[in-house]
Amino acid sequence: MKAKLFACILLCSLMPMHGVFAQQEQPVNKQQAIEIIQQQNPGRVLSVKTKNGSYSVRVLDKQGHVRTFHVDRKTGQIKGKTR
């Protein structure tokens, strides 16, 4: 009887923690896409457009080059860049 009670208490105490450890895939918003790009490629953001499940972020870098980066809306990963 004590073992069942202990198991029940243990399970009940762990239930609220389940939500803390569960990874929820939330889409990346435009501001987060900008922050992701600027962490690796500082510069002035010229525009952000939504295209084919990703954000297209145009940045004027410190050397004066305009670069376009593509950030996946689901994962936040940089999918590619163009000059």
DAGI-V912971 format. One record per pair of residues at least 24 apart in sequence whose ideal C-beta (glycine too) atoms are under 7 Angstrom apart, sorted by the first residue. I is the first residue (numbers start at 0). J is the second residue. If there is no record, write none. Layout:
BEGIN
i: (I,I)
j: (J,J)
END
This chain:
BEGIN
i: (24,26,26,27,27,27,29,31,32,32,35,35,35,36,36,40,40,53)
j: (73,72,73,70,72,75,54,75,56,70,70,75,77,68,70,66,68,78)
END
